[in-house]
Amino acid sequence: MSPADSLAFFLPELALATAILAVLLVDLVPAVRARGGREWPGTLALLGAAAALVLTAGLPVLRIRGLLEAAPVPLFGRMLVLDPFAVFFKLLLLLALLAAVWMALRSREVHGRPHEAEFHALLLGSGLGMLLMASAANLLMAYLALELVSLCAYALTGFLRHDRRGGEAALKYLLYGGVASGTMIYGMSLLFGLAGTMDYHGIGEALGALGPDAQGVLFVALLLVLVGFGYKIAAVPFHMWAPDAYTGAPLPVSALLAVGSKAAGFALLLRFFAFAVGADGPAASVAGIPLVPLVWGVSVATMTLGNLAALAQTNMKRLLAYSSVAHAGYALLAVVVFRDTGVRAVLLYLAIYYVMTLGAFWIVMMMRNATGREDLDAYRGLAWRGGGPVAALLAVFLFSLAGLPPLAGFIGKFYVFAAGVQAGLYGLVVAGVLNSVLSLAYYARVVRTMFLDRPGPDDRSLAFPTGDVLAAAALGVATVVLGVRFGWLVDRAEEARRVFAG
Amino acid sequence: MLTLITFLPLVGAAVVLALPASEPRLVRLVATAATLPSLGLACRLVARFDPAGGFQFVDRVPWIPAFNIEYFVGVDGISVTMVLLTALLSTLCMVASWNVGEAVKGYAALFLLLETGMLGTFVALDFFLFFVFWELMLLPMYFLIGIWGGPRREYAAIKFFLYTLLGSVLILVAMLVLYVTPDPHSFDITRLGALVRDRLAPETQLLLWIALFVGFAIKIPVVPFHTWLPDAHVQAPTAISVILAGVLLKMGTYGLLRINFGILPEATWAPFAGATLSFWLLGALGALGIVYGAVCAMAQTDLKALVAYSSISHMGFVLLGLAALTPMALNGAVLQMFNHGTITAMLFLLVGVLYDRTQRRDIDGFGGIAAIMPRYAGVAGFAFFAAMGIPGLSAFISEVLVLLGAWPVYPGLTVVAAASVVLTAGYFLWALQRVYLGPPNPRWAGLRELDARELGMLLPLAAIVLTLGIVPTLVLDLQSPALLRLAEHVRAAAPADAAAAAPRDPARVAAGPLRAEREAP
């Protein structure tokens, strides 16, 4: 397919790129500025993200027309591929982007501040990078996409320039990110040296033909590449940046990092291991190197450390940051299973994780808007000072994150654990369920603060904008409904998984 | 019909949430009314239940076809009485909750959600569905104890929550292993046993059995997993204590019967330290619980804690009966589940009445209440005697059935259990004497007598206790055939030497139960 033909399948990305330009340009028009057009950048960004979403959702329509066959469509000389797996992630990522833009419009941290247009441009830029991550089928493309996301995210994290935490977070994020990406590109160059190509399929074939003498180099190469991915999904021990970055960044950015950037990281990871490395099932090995113990260890360490660290947090953003570290661990549990049920479980998990984490961040944003605070004490007795519905919704999100039925989080964990049991990874599953109990301790602490603690004399009554409450309620309803009726989501995930079959 | 019974309270919860919070009386009325249809339908269910049949009133629809998960509900003789007990206590407890003054709307909605969770657990025949319901009642329970409980409610609520959740994850892991074993995968409780039997190594079955046992044991609670219970019971508001002791504890023993015995009968017979697993884990722990609970109860100064520990003791009988695995002992055990539910409900309600009036529960702070509130003391005396196991009242029958049924199998344990009846009588009589008898304490001279609402809660229970003490066959006939089937099912899995060594040969078993039932009263 010629590059020009490929563009037809690249419309969502083009929409985002157009929106970026539009946002930047409209900010330059003096007439708009003079008339106090502070709504413009955000609205344009929202439109761009929505357009991209509609176009992506429309891609299956293209397939019905015969343009997109069941086989993956290679784009731009196989730099990218478009398949149901990519579409699944693109929808998820665009939803996350849309939510982040919307949050930015509702957040007092961002909306109405100087440089709002740049903020939205960067947000869309990182979204664009994530879409590319979901499709990348070439080491070079994977690296470029990852860097696009990261560079935008560094700047976004430091958006609150007058806040010391913001500067510190951005610097920390940048330094860690730089090291991780350097390490990864070193691993990628080793892989290129071994395989002689950067195309995933080419690498897969070349690695299959490798002799035992190349084992050492290959092992080092995979390890180094894993560092890069581990950093993106905030897996232990490459998670150090996450709590600081989440805390220092404005909330819409924290939410996008926690949901979108993580999902994109998993997309990259799954595709790389399935196609470039050819990992398949818990006995997966490449040229005699077992992969499972490696991921196994990372998974257990990630969920355990994430949960233990979260226990000690008193800042809601940090608590959610560590909780998202732990959740990466649960998802990794299913990654170990690789192609079969594992991939399906990961996809399902990420989709459900999206709903509940976003809901939690949304309410933290509402509280931040109402009180200017993020610490746990600000939530004391929330249910008794006018925040009953808000507190109830946050409780739903947190209990869902803890994995209690009949909420969606349980279904996500159920699929992950079932995949683990089916693959015979009993130890890993036991570690997972014990971690779930551990995690309940800190989720329940927040709930306790809201409901069981009575408001102190200084805690004033709060009122929340109805629109915000309704948005959170919609996510809350989704959390409950997905806990009971999730068949269609399973079907979507199953469809996306089939890309890896055979 | 079962679907209606289960979900009508949930509909009620939705209605309650829509009511204005400024009208607590209306909320109370609607919430109470919302529990009535389930109770009525449960009565109808029992009336139309055919003891000879297997699972009845089955509703079965695919829920998540991709995972072969079904919405599959039905009742047999074991669950039908539990459904009735749950519906009955829910209505009575809603009435008992009328004195809750704070955030009535939230309380009522959570209570109705809890009822749906409990009923669902007893009717679910799909393991996944069972688990979802099982967990569903955790959340409302946490809030009900944590918000409306006593001074140390937060601690008690989180302890209850974490303990039970730990048990739940063990059940979850075992459930997943059971699920992936057969091909195609299944969650069907009624068929799972047959499906996994040949596919799991005995060691694996044993591990699963123990994981499930611990999960259920926390709920029962079996000593040493009981430490959450006194805290939760004492701190919970009265109605919630009743639900905890009356229904929630039964979910543990019900799970043992349905899941451990039903799905993994072989592992029940697994050899362990020269005896079978059922002996060591169930029997010995049951006897231990009987004695330990009684001794602890004796040492309590708080009336509510005394009743809480007595629950541990009484649930020990259920465990001992299950361990014996003779039809008579099983019958006694399941009857005891029902009887303990009604009697302990009375006890907690009575303590609650006293607490409402005086804000105290310390046994030594009272004295001579009988002279001030004769009607109240009369009902209390009745309940205390019922709990002691006086002949003619319901608990006597079930305890005797357990003891008689367990005697041929575990004579030693039976002696221990029977001897502890003295302890039970000891602490109840002692408490009775200190609270109700003796010279009237002038401090309490003006106490109000029981009002109509309180009598309305207590008298139906008393009537049931008395009726079942005289005509226990009302319940026994319902459950006996199902238990007989279960006993044969488990016994069929016994290794040859165990069957020969113990006096459990099929001939005796077949003749045993019904004759024994008639002898017992």
HADDOCK unambig.tbl for C-alpha pairs under 7 A between the chains (distance, minus, plus):
assign (segid A and resid 404 and name CA) (segid B and resid 135 and name CA) 6.87 0.50 0.50
assign (segid A and resid 405 and name CA) (segid B and resid 132 and name CA) 5.41 0.50 0.50
assign (segid A and resid 405 and name CA) (segid B and resid 135 and name CA) 6.07 0.50 0.50
assign (segid A and resid 405 and name CA) (segid B and resid 136 and name CA) 6.25 0.50 0.50
assign (segid A and resid 406 and name CA) (segid B and resid 132 and name CA) 5.84 0.50 0.50
assign (segid A and resid 406 and name CA) (segid B and resid 136 and name CA) 6.49 0.50 0.50
assign (segid A and resid 418 and name CA) (segid B and resid 176 and name CA) 5.92 0.50 0.50
assign (segid A and resid 421 and name CA) (segid B and resid 176 and name CA) 6.70 0.50 0.50
assign (segid A and resid 421 and name CA) (segid B and resid 177 and name CA) 6.33 0.50 0.50
assign (segid A and resid 422 and name CA) (segid B and resid 180 and name CA) 5.85 0.50 0.50
assign (segid A and resid 433 and name CA) (segid B and resid 169 and name CA) 6.04 0.50 0.50
assign (segid A and resid 437 and name CA) (segid B and resid 162 and name CA) 6.99 0.50 0.50
assign (segid A and resid 437 and name CA) (segid B and resid 165 and name CA) 6.58 0.50 0.50
assign (segid A and resid 437 and name CA) (segid B and resid 166 and name CA) 6.33 0.50 0.50
assign (segid A and resid 451 and name CA) (segid B and resid 147 and name CA) 6.95 0.50 0.50
assign (segid A and resid 452 and name CA) (segid B and resid 146 and name CA) 6.04 0.50 0.50
assign (segid A and resid 452 and name CA) (segid B and resid 147 and name CA) 5.31 0.50 0.50
assign (segid A and resid 452 and name CA) (segid B and resid 154 and name CA) 6.87 0.50 0.50
assign (segid A and resid 487 and name CA) (segid B and resid 64 and name CA) 5.77 0.50 0.50
